[in-house]
Amino acid sequence: MSAGFITGETLTITGGRLVDPGTGVDRLADVHVAAGQIIAIGAAPAGFSAERTLEAHGCVVAPGLIDLSVRLREPGHEHKGSLRAELLAAVAGGVTSVACPPDTDPPLDEPGLVDMLRYRAQQAGLARVHPLGALTARLGGERLVEMAELAAAGCVAFSQADAAVVDTQVLYRAMQYAATFGYCVWLRPQDAWLSRNGVAHEGEVATRLGLPAIPAAAETIDLDRMLRLARMTGARVHLCRISTAEAVAMIRAARADGLAITADVSAAHLHLSEEDIGHFDSMMHLAPPLRSVADRNALRTGLADGTIDAVCSDHRPLDDDEKQLPFGEALPGASGVELLLSLALRWGLESGLPLPVVLARLTTGPARVLGMNMGRIVPTAPADLCVFDPDGQTPVTVAGLHSQGKNSPFIGQTLPGRVRATVVGGQIVYGG
């Protein structure tokens, strides 16, 4: 863990409901922190004296949330969002660790770029940043990167972000190489030809609005290719932003067959469907596109039963010039890292799920995807914590968003839960 997040301050969080899906703990307990680590739960160690106390009565004390897809927009896209603004948005939402896709400008395909990103993130002193290295040079889908060098620089996995690897032989070789050295490959299934020029799910809404469509088969055909290559190579594969019912069924069957795959879904896709496009609302232009109500319900079920490991924000801050356009011309994406907890809580409430199950998809699930021993509240673990009021509310307003991007499809809504404080490496970086 980065020394840039460690503080010498001692801290006690008192009176909160400790909910840790990783250990199964769900009880009232104090948490004591020193030198950036959790040193005790319950009674304070002999001789311990907290320099600062955080009162958490009526609140949940949970592991810091882990978001598997947060675009920080640096380098190259600073007009859409600054690294500091997006990391502030993360901690405002209780997110203490983010995975950053490699589609910056230039892409994260060289160690120097990764070093620069990690240094700037440490200087910000907010959430921890785990870079994803580009799988191919310039994300061009043709030449493999030097994975070992990028891993040594701090990349936790390798991804194409939204760029396709059309050449199946290149993808096959990438998986072979990754399997040899134990790297994980993150891929978003979407056939480049079936999805070409499409902006909405192929269905009744796209037909009525006259929008170029992307069929569900664009996801499942490419997913079949990826699953077959994973079986051939033995590579660990993480499937990003699943959006269709058939894909959920395919992943469920592949996991039952012993395939080493994980998957995530974006929080927006748990709540929205093609019907929310309304009269060409460009805030609903997402990638992958919002699918049918049946697809949305299958995603909710798959996340609940563990077929899908994690829910992420797929945070993509955009400026007004890119979003305030006709639906088909607007760039896809939503700003959402600071709403991740609230959207997950809404899913849990609507699905009748206990809080530990909901939090597991935000902590232990994404930690498993990253292959890291994090997302737990135990002695000696880094003190990365989220303190939130489960009975509070979060009104979503343009002025209230910390992200530089105000492109949220949930503007005007009031969501459940409110973050009271976020602790990273023992330091209160938000609230308190």
C-alpha positions in Angstrom: 0.0 0.0 0.0 1.2 3.5 -0.8 3.0 5.3 2.0 1.4 8.5 0.6 -1.9 7.5 2.3 -0.5 6.6 5.8 -0.9 9.1 8.7 0.6 9.0 12.1 -2.7 10.1 13.6 -4.6 7.6 15.8 -8.3 7.3 15.3 -11.3 5.6 16.9 -14.6 5.2 15.2 -17.2 4.7 17.9 -20.7 3.4 18.1 -21.2 2.2 14.5 -22.7 -1.0 13.1 -19.7 -2.9 11.8 -20.6 -4.8 8.6 -17.8 -6.8 7.0 -18.9 -9.3 4.4 -15.4 -10.7 4.2 -15.5 -12.0 7.8 -19.2 -12.3 8.3 -19.2 -9.7 11.1 -22.3 -7.6 11.6 -22.4 -6.1 15.1 -22.0 -2.9 17.0 -18.3 -2.3 17.6 -15.6 0.4 17.8 -12.7 0.4 15.4 -9.3 1.6 16.4 -6.7 2.8 13.9 -3.0 3.7 14.2 -0.2 4.2 11.6 -2.7 3.7 8.8 -3.8 0.2 9.9 -6.7 -1.2 11.9 -5.2 -2.3 15.2 -8.3 -3.5 17.1 -12.0 -4.0 16.9 -14.1 -3.7 20.0 -12.1 -2.8 23.1 -9.1 -0.5 22.6 -5.6 -2.1 23.1 -3.9 -1.4 26.4 -2.4 2.1 26.4 -4.1 3.2 23.2 -5.2 6.8 23.1 -7.0 8.1 20.0 -6.0 11.6 18.9 -9.3 11.8 16.9 -12.7 10.2 17.4 -15.3 9.7 14.7 -18.8 9.3 16.1 -20.7 6.7 14.1 -23.9 6.1 16.1 -26.7 5.2 13.7 -24.2 4.6 10.9 -22.7 1.5 9.2 -18.9 1.1 9.3 -18.0 -0.9 6.2 -14.8 -1.7 4.3 -14.0 1.1 1.8 -15.7 0.5 -1.5 -13.7 -0.8 -4.5 -14.8 0.5 -7.9 -13.6 -1.5 -10.9 -14.1 1.2 -13.5 -13.3 4.8 -12.9 -12.0 7.0 -15.7 -9.8 9.7 -14.2 -9.3 11.5 -17.5 -5.6 12.1 -17.0 -3.5 12.1 -19.1 -5.1 13.6 -22.2 -8.7 14.3 -21.4 -8.4 16.9 -18.6 -11.3 19.0 -20.2 -13.6 16.1 -19.2 -12.3 15.7 -15.7 -9.3 16.2 -13.5 -7.6 13.5 -11.5 -8.2 15.3 -8.3 -11.9 16.1 -9.0 -12.6 12.5 -9.9 -10.8 11.1 -6.9 -12.6 13.5 -4.6 -15.9 12.3 -6.2 -14.8 8.7 -5.3 -14.1 9.4 -1.6 -17.3 11.4 -1.4 -19.1 8.2 -2.4 -17.2 6.1 0.1 -14.9 4.6 -2.6 -11.4 4.1 -1.3 -9.9 2.1 -4.3 -10.5 2.6 -8.0 -9.3 0.6 -11.0 -8.5 3.0 -13.9 -9.0 1.7 -17.5 -6.2 2.3 -19.9 -8.0 4.4 -22.5 -6.3 7.7 -21.6 -4.4 9.8 -24.2 -1.9 8.3 -24.7 -3.1 4.9 -23.5 -1.4 3.3 -20.6 0.8 1.1 -22.7 4.2 2.2 -21.3 5.7 2.1 -17.8 6.4 5.8 -17.7 2.8 6.7 -18.2 1.8 4.3 -15.4 4.4 5.7 -13.1 3.2 9.3 -13.8 -0.5 8.3 -13.1 0.4 6.6 -9.8 2.6 9.5 -8.7 -0.2 12.0 -9.3 -2.7 9.9 -7.5 -0.4 9.6 -4.5 0.1 13.3 -4.5 -3.7 13.8 -4.4 -3.9 11.7 -1.2 -7.5 10.6 -1.7 -8.5 7.2 -3.1 -6.0 4.5 -4.1 -5.6 4.1 -7.8 -4.9 0.7 -9.4 -4.1 1.2 -13.1 -5.1 -1.3 -15.8 -2.4 -1.7 -18.5 -3.3 -1.7 -22.2 -3.5 -5.2 -23.6 -2.2 -4.1 -27.0 -0.1 -1.1 -28.1 -2.1 2.1 -28.4 -5.2 -0.2 -27.8 -4.9 -0.9 -31.5 -5.6 -4.7 -31.2 -2.6 -5.7 -33.2 0.6 -5.8 -31.2 0.9 -7.1 -27.6 2.4 -4.8 -25.0 5.3 -5.7 -22.7 3.0 -7.0 -19.9 5.8 -7.8 -17.5 7.2 -4.2 -17.6 3.7 -2.7 -17.1 3.0 -5.1 -14.2 6.3 -4.1 -12.6 5.2 -0.5 -13.0 2.0 -1.2 -11.0 -0.6 -2.4 -13.5 -3.0 -4.9 -11.8 -4.4 -6.4 -15.0 -4.6 -5.8 -18.7 -7.6 -4.4 -20.7 -8.7 -3.0 -24.0 -11.3 -0.8 -22.3 -13.9 -0.4 -25.0 -11.6 -1.1 -27.9 -12.1 -4.4 -29.6 -9.4 -7.0 -30.4 -10.9 -8.0 -33.8 -8.1 -10.4 -34.6 -8.8 -13.6 -32.7 -5.3 -14.8 -33.0 -4.0 -11.7 -31.3 -6.5 -12.2 -28.4 -5.5 -15.9 -28.2 -1.8 -15.0 -27.9 -2.6 -12.3 -25.3 -4.4 -14.8 -23.2 -1.7 -17.4 -23.6 0.9 -14.9 -22.4 -1.2 -13.7 -19.6 -1.9 -17.2 -18.4 1.9 -18.0 -18.5 2.7 -15.2 -16.1 -0.5 -15.2 -14.0 -1.9 -11.9 -15.3 -5.7 -11.3 -15.5 -7.2 -10.1 -18.8 -10.2 -7.7 -18.5 -12.5 -7.7 -21.6 -15.8 -6.1 -22.5 -17.6 -8.5 -24.9 -19.0 -6.6 -27.9 -18.6 -7.7 -31.5 -17.1 -4.8 -33.4 -19.1 -5.5 -36.6 -22.5 -6.1 -35.0 -22.2 -3.0 -32.9 -20.7 -0.7 -35.5 -22.4 2.7 -35.6 -25.1 1.5 -33.1 -26.2 3.7 -30.2 -29.2 1.8 -28.6 -30.4 -1.7 -27.9 -32.0 -3.4 -30.8 -35.6 -3.6 -29.8 -38.9 -1.7 -29.9 -37.6 1.6 -28.5 -34.7 1.9 -31.0 -37.1 1.0 -33.8 -39.7 3.6 -32.8 -37.1 6.3 -32.3 -35.2 5.4 -35.5 -31.9 4.9 -33.7 -29.1 2.7 -35.1 -29.2 -0.5 -33.0 -26.9 -2.9 -31.3 -28.3 -6.4 -30.9 -27.9 -8.5 -27.8 -26.0 -10.9 -29.9 -23.2 -8.4 -30.3 -22.4 -9.2 -26.7 -23.0 -12.9 -26.6 -21.2 -13.8 -29.8 -18.1 -12.1 -28.6 -18.5 -13.5 -25.1 -18.6 -17.0 -26.6 -15.3 -16.3 -28.3 -13.8 -15.1 -25.1 -15.0 -18.1 -23.1 -13.7 -20.5 -25.6 -10.3 -18.8 -25.6 -10.2 -18.8 -21.8 -10.9 -22.5 -21.8 -8.1 -23.1 -24.4 -5.5 -21.0 -22.6 -6.4 -21.3 -18.9 -6.2 -17.5 -18.6 -8.0 -15.6 -15.9 -10.5 -13.4 -17.6 -12.7 -10.7 -16.1 -15.8 -9.8 -18.1 -16.6 -6.1 -17.9 -20.0 -4.4 -18.1 -22.3 -7.4 -18.8 -25.6 -6.2 -20.1 -27.8 -9.1 -21.4 -29.7 -11.9 -19.9 -28.1 -14.5 -22.2 -24.6 -13.4 -21.2 -25.5 -13.9 -17.5 -26.7 -17.4 -18.3 -23.5 -18.1 -20.3 -21.3 -16.9 -17.4 -23.3 -19.0 -14.9 -22.8 -22.1 -17.0 -19.1 -21.4 -17.6 -18.4 -20.9 -13.9 -20.3 -24.1 -13.1 -18.0 -25.8 -15.5 -15.0 -24.6 -13.6 -13.8 -21.7 -15.8 -11.7 -19.1 -14.0 -13.8 -16.1 -14.9 -15.3 -13.2 -13.0 -17.8 -10.5 -14.2 -19.1 -7.1 -13.3 -22.1 -4.9 -14.2 -22.5 -1.1 -14.1 -24.8 0.3 -11.4 -26.8 2.2 -14.1 -27.7 -1.1 -15.8 -29.3 -2.4 -12.6 -31.9 0.4 -12.6 -32.3 1.6 -16.2 -33.6 0.0 -19.4 -34.2 1.0 -23.0 -37.5 2.4 -21.9 -35.7 5.2 -20.0 -34.4 6.7 -23.2 -37.7 8.5 -23.5 -37.6 11.2 -26.1 -33.9 10.9 -27.0 -32.5 11.6 -23.5 -28.7 11.7 -24.2 -28.0 11.1 -20.5 -29.3 7.6 -21.2 -26.7 7.0 -24.0 -24.4 4.4 -22.3 -21.9 1.8 -23.4 -23.0 -1.0 -23.5 -26.5 0.4 -24.3 -29.4 0.1 -21.9 -31.1 -3.2 -22.7 -34.6 -4.6 -22.2 -36.4 -4.8 -18.9 -35.9 -8.6 -19.0 -32.1 -8.1 -19.4 -32.1 -5.6 -16.6 -33.9 -8.0 -14.3 -31.5 -10.8 -15.2 -28.5 -8.6 -14.3 -30.1 -7.9 -10.9 -30.6 -11.6 -10.3 -27.1 -12.6 -11.5 -25.6 -10.0 -9.2 -27.7 -11.3 -6.2 -26.8 -14.9 -6.7 -23.1 -14.3 -7.2 -22.9 -15.1 -10.9 -21.8 -11.5 -11.3 -19.1 -10.7 -8.8 -19.2 -6.9 -8.6 -21.1 -3.8 -9.3 -19.1 -0.8 -10.5 -19.9 2.8 -11.5 -18.3 2.7 -15.0 -17.5 6.4 -14.2 -17.1 8.4 -17.4 -17.1 12.1 -16.8 -17.9 14.1 -20.0 -18.3 17.8 -20.6 -21.5 19.5 -21.8 -20.3 19.9 -25.3 -20.0 16.1 -25.6 -23.3 15.2 -23.9 -25.8 17.9 -24.6 -26.3 16.7 -28.2 -28.8 14.6 -30.1 -28.9 11.1 -28.7 -27.0 9.5 -31.6 -24.3 12.2 -31.6 -23.6 12.4 -27.8 -20.8 10.4 -26.4 -21.8 7.4 -24.3 -21.2 7.3 -20.6 -22.3 8.5 -17.2 -20.6 10.1 -14.2 -21.4 7.9 -11.3 -18.6 7.0 -8.8 -20.0 9.1 -6.0 -23.5 7.4 -6.5 -22.2 3.8 -6.5 -23.1 3.1 -2.9 -26.6 4.7 -3.1 -27.4 2.8 -6.4 -26.3 -0.5 -4.9 -28.4 0.2 -1.7 -31.4 0.9 -3.9 -30.8 -2.4 -5.7 -30.6 -4.2 -2.4 -33.7 -2.6 -1.0 -35.7 -3.3 -4.1 -34.4 -6.9 -4.3 -35.0 -7.6 -0.5 -31.3 -8.4 0.1 -29.5 -8.2 3.4 -27.0 -5.4 3.7 -23.9 -7.7 3.9 -24.8 -9.2 0.5 -25.1 -5.7 -1.1 -21.8 -4.6 0.4 -20.1 -7.8 -0.7 -20.6 -6.8 -4.3 -18.8 -3.5 -3.5 -15.9 -4.9 -1.4 -15.0 -8.5 -1.3 -16.3 -9.2 -4.8 -14.2 -6.5 -6.6 -11.2 -7.4 -4.3 -11.5 -11.0 -5.6 -11.5 -9.7 -9.2 -8.4 -7.6 -8.5 -6.7 -10.6 -6.7 -5.9 -8.4 -3.7 -6.3 -9.0 0.0 -8.4 -6.0 0.6 -12.0 -5.0 1.4 -12.0 -6.4 4.9 -12.0 -4.9 8.4 -9.5 -7.0 10.4 -6.5 -6.2 12.6 -3.4 -5.3 10.5 -5.5 -4.5 7.4 -5.2 -1.0 5.9 -7.7 1.3 7.5 -9.8 1.9 4.4 -13.3 2.5 5.6 -16.7 3.9 4.6 -19.0 5.3 7.2 -22.5 5.8 6.0 -26.0 6.5 7.2 -28.2 3.8 5.7 -31.4 5.7 6.6 -30.1 9.0 5.1 -30.7 10.2 1.6 -28.6 11.5 -1.3 -30.3 14.1 -3.6 -28.6 14.0 -7.0 -28.1 17.5 -8.3 -25.7 19.0 -10.8 -24.4 21.3 -8.1 -24.0 18.5 -5.6 -21.8 16.3 -7.8 -18.1 16.5 -7.0 -17.1 15.1 -10.3 -16.1 17.5 -13.1 -18.6 15.6 -15.3 -22.2 16.4 -14.5 -23.5 13.7 -17.0 -25.7 11.5 -14.7 -28.9 9.9 -15.7 -30.0 10.1 -12.1 -30.0 13.9 -11.8 -33.2 15.0 -10.0 -33.6 11.7 -8.1 -33.1 11.1 -4.4 -31.2 7.9 -3.6 -31.0 5.9 -0.4 -28.0 6.2 2.0 -25.6 9.0 2.7 -21.8 8.8 3.2 -20.8 10.4 6.5 -17.0 9.8 6.2 -14.4 8.1 4.2 -11.1 6.9 5.6 -8.1 5.9 3.5 -4.9 4.6 5.1 -6.2 5.8 8.5 -6.8 9.4 7.3 -10.2 10.9 7.1 -10.2 12.1 3.5 -13.9 13.0 3.3 -16.5 14.1 5.9 -16.0 13.4 9.5 
